[in-house]
Amino acid sequence: MSLRDRKRVRTRQAIVEAATELFEKRGYDETTVAEIAAAAEIGTRTFFSYFTSKEEVMFAESDARVVAAIKAIADRAPDEPPASVLLRALRTVGEDSDDMGSRMAALRVRFLRTVPAVRGRAAQIQFDAQREIARHLAAAYPGELTEVQAGALTGAFVGAVTGALAVLLDDLSEQDDPAAVQAAVREATDIALAVYLKP
């Protein structure tokens, strides 16, 4: 990465870390964008060049997961089943990031239950991600998967990840070990997609 790219990554991470601290201490509704920007030592205008809202900060890694899934589909082996592709994408994300076991992930679970704006943003992100991944999956497996089947497979995959994380992160002590969280999520997705992995 160039120096400029590295600086952008550091600034983005500083925003996420500042937001995490403030959300934990003050709560979601009580924290403002201006306070997050100040804690990250940037201006509010700079904040908006990275995130459109504080809801978006809560889901800073969501795009990376979609990109990983699309890349896994593009890089698939000729005989690799669709479900295996999605499971490989999950493993890649787990190796590259500990977001699923992070403090922010635990906060997301808490705020999904109590903050309508976060719940609405999560639903929109999940819906958009499922459609995008399913579209690429159907295009990659013509004659094997219809768009409806690709949507069902992607829905089972995303639902397994979401359901497992909701239970795991309900106990905040679990999020202290990202590796344990990722292992449990992999087990949940393996179970959810087992029927799709049968020959």
C-alpha positions as CSV (number, residue, x, y, z in Angstrom):
1,M,0.0,0.0,0.0
2,S,1.1,3.6,-0.6
3,L,1.7,5.9,2.3
4,R,-1.6,7.6,1.6
5,D,-3.5,4.3,1.7
6,R,-1.8,3.3,4.9
7,K,-2.8,6.6,6.4
8,R,-6.4,6.1,5.3
9,V,-6.4,2.6,6.9
10,R,-5.1,4.0,10.2
11,T,-7.6,6.9,10.2
12,R,-10.5,4.5,9.5
13,Q,-9.3,2.2,12.3
14,A,-9.0,5.2,14.7
15,I,-12.6,6.1,14.0
16,V,-13.8,2.6,14.7
17,E,-11.8,2.4,17.9
18,A,-13.0,5.8,19.1
19,A,-16.6,4.9,18.4
20,T,-16.2,1.5,20.2
21,E,-14.9,3.3,23.3
22,L,-17.7,5.9,23.3
23,F,-20.5,3.4,22.5
24,E,-19.3,1.3,25.4
25,K,-19.0,4.2,27.9
26,R,-21.9,6.4,26.8
27,G,-24.3,4.2,24.8
28,Y,-25.3,4.5,21.2
29,D,-27.9,7.3,21.2
30,E,-25.8,9.4,23.6
31,T,-22.8,9.4,21.3
32,T,-22.5,11.9,18.5
33,V,-20.5,11.9,15.3
34,A,-18.7,15.0,16.5
35,E,-17.6,13.2,19.7
36,I,-16.4,10.2,17.7
37,A,-14.4,12.5,15.4
38,A,-12.9,14.4,18.3
39,A,-11.9,11.2,20.0
40,A,-10.3,10.0,16.8
41,E,-8.5,13.4,16.5
42,I,-10.0,14.3,13.2
43,G,-12.6,16.8,12.1
44,T,-16.3,16.0,11.5
45,R,-15.8,16.6,7.8
46,T,-13.1,14.0,7.7
47,F,-15.3,11.5,9.5
48,F,-17.9,11.8,6.7
49,S,-15.2,11.0,4.1
50,Y,-14.9,7.6,5.7
51,F,-18.5,6.9,7.0
52,T,-21.9,8.3,6.2
53,S,-23.2,7.9,9.7
54,K,-22.4,6.4,13.1
55,E,-24.6,3.4,12.1
56,E,-22.2,2.7,9.3
57,V,-19.3,2.7,11.8
58,M,-21.0,-0.2,13.6
59,F,-20.7,-2.3,10.4
60,A,-17.2,-1.2,9.2
61,E,-16.2,-4.7,8.1
62,S,-19.4,-5.7,6.2
63,D,-18.0,-4.7,2.8
64,A,-14.9,-6.7,3.4
65,R,-17.0,-9.9,4.0
66,V,-19.0,-9.4,0.7
67,V,-15.7,-8.7,-1.2
68,A,-14.2,-11.9,0.3
69,A,-17.3,-14.0,-0.8
70,I,-17.2,-12.5,-4.3
71,K,-13.5,-13.2,-4.6
72,A,-13.9,-16.8,-3.4
73,I,-16.6,-17.3,-6.1
74,A,-14.3,-15.8,-8.8
75,D,-11.3,-17.9,-7.6
76,R,-13.3,-21.2,-7.3
77,A,-11.8,-24.5,-8.5
78,P,-13.7,-26.0,-11.5
79,D,-15.2,-28.8,-9.4
80,E,-15.7,-26.8,-6.2
81,P,-19.3,-26.9,-5.0
82,P,-21.1,-23.6,-4.3
83,A,-21.4,-24.2,-0.5
84,S,-17.7,-25.0,-0.3
85,V,-17.0,-21.6,-1.9
86,L,-19.0,-19.8,0.7
87,L,-17.4,-21.7,3.6
88,R,-13.9,-20.9,2.2
89,A,-14.8,-17.2,2.0
90,L,-15.8,-17.3,5.7
91,R,-12.5,-18.9,6.6
92,T,-10.6,-16.3,4.6
93,V,-12.4,-13.4,6.4
94,G,-11.8,-15.1,9.8
95,E,-8.1,-15.4,9.1
96,D,-7.8,-11.8,7.8
97,S,-9.9,-10.1,10.5
98,D,-11.0,-10.7,14.1
99,D,-14.1,-8.5,13.6
100,M,-16.5,-11.4,14.4
101,G,-15.1,-11.7,17.9
102,S,-14.4,-8.0,18.5
103,R,-15.8,-5.5,21.1
104,M,-17.7,-3.8,18.3
105,A,-19.3,-7.1,17.3
106,A,-20.5,-7.5,20.9
107,L,-21.9,-4.0,20.8
108,R,-23.7,-4.6,17.6
109,V,-25.5,-7.6,19.1
110,R,-26.5,-5.4,22.1
111,F,-27.6,-2.5,20.0
112,L,-29.5,-4.7,17.5
113,R,-31.8,-5.5,20.4
114,T,-32.2,-2.0,21.7
115,V,-31.6,0.6,18.9
116,P,-34.0,0.7,15.9
117,A,-31.5,2.6,13.7
118,V,-28.9,0.0,14.2
119,R,-31.4,-2.8,13.6
120,G,-32.6,-1.1,10.4
121,R,-29.1,-0.6,9.1
122,A,-28.2,-4.2,9.9
123,A,-31.2,-5.5,8.0
124,Q,-30.4,-3.4,4.9
125,I,-26.7,-4.4,4.9
126,Q,-27.6,-8.1,5.2
127,F,-30.3,-7.9,2.5
128,D,-27.9,-6.1,0.1
129,A,-25.0,-8.5,0.9
130,Q,-27.2,-11.6,0.3
131,R,-28.5,-10.3,-3.0
132,E,-25.0,-9.4,-4.2
133,I,-23.4,-12.7,-3.2
134,A,-26.3,-14.7,-4.6
135,R,-26.1,-12.9,-7.9
136,H,-22.5,-13.7,-8.3
137,L,-23.1,-17.3,-7.2
138,A,-25.8,-17.9,-9.7
139,A,-23.7,-16.4,-12.5
140,A,-20.7,-18.6,-11.6
141,Y,-22.8,-21.8,-11.6
142,P,-25.1,-21.6,-14.7
143,G,-27.1,-24.7,-15.2
144,E,-26.4,-25.8,-11.6
145,L,-28.0,-23.0,-9.6
146,T,-31.0,-20.9,-10.5
147,E,-31.2,-17.4,-9.0
148,V,-33.7,-18.7,-6.4
149,Q,-31.4,-21.6,-5.4
150,A,-28.4,-19.3,-5.1
151,G,-30.5,-17.0,-3.0
152,A,-31.6,-19.9,-0.7
153,L,-28.0,-21.1,-0.3
154,T,-26.7,-17.6,0.4
155,G,-29.6,-17.0,2.9
156,A,-28.7,-20.3,4.8
157,F,-25.1,-19.2,4.9
158,V,-25.7,-15.7,6.1
159,G,-28.4,-16.8,8.5
160,A,-26.0,-19.4,10.1
161,V,-23.4,-16.7,10.7
162,T,-25.9,-14.2,12.1
163,G,-27.6,-16.7,14.3
164,A,-24.3,-18.1,15.7
165,L,-22.9,-14.7,16.4
166,A,-26.1,-13.5,18.2
167,V,-25.8,-16.4,20.7
168,L,-22.0,-16.3,21.1
169,L,-21.8,-12.5,21.6
170,D,-24.8,-12.5,24.0
171,D,-22.2,-13.6,26.6
172,L,-19.7,-10.8,26.4
173,S,-17.0,-13.0,27.9
174,E,-17.0,-15.1,24.7
175,Q,-15.8,-12.2,22.6
176,D,-12.5,-12.1,24.4
177,D,-11.3,-15.0,22.3
178,P,-11.9,-14.2,18.6
179,A,-10.5,-17.7,17.6
180,A,-13.2,-19.4,19.7
181,V,-15.9,-17.2,18.2
182,Q,-14.7,-17.9,14.6
183,A,-14.5,-21.7,15.3
184,A,-18.1,-21.7,16.6
185,V,-19.3,-19.7,13.6
186,R,-17.5,-22.2,11.2
187,E,-19.2,-25.1,13.0
188,A,-22.6,-23.4,12.7
189,T,-22.1,-22.8,9.0
190,D,-20.9,-26.3,8.4
191,I,-24.1,-27.6,9.9
192,A,-26.3,-25.2,8.0
193,L,-24.7,-26.0,4.7
194,A,-24.2,-29.7,5.2
195,V,-27.2,-30.5,3.0
196,Y,-25.7,-28.5,0.2
197,L,-22.3,-30.3,0.5
198,K,-23.7,-33.7,-0.1
199,P,-23.0,-35.1,-3.6
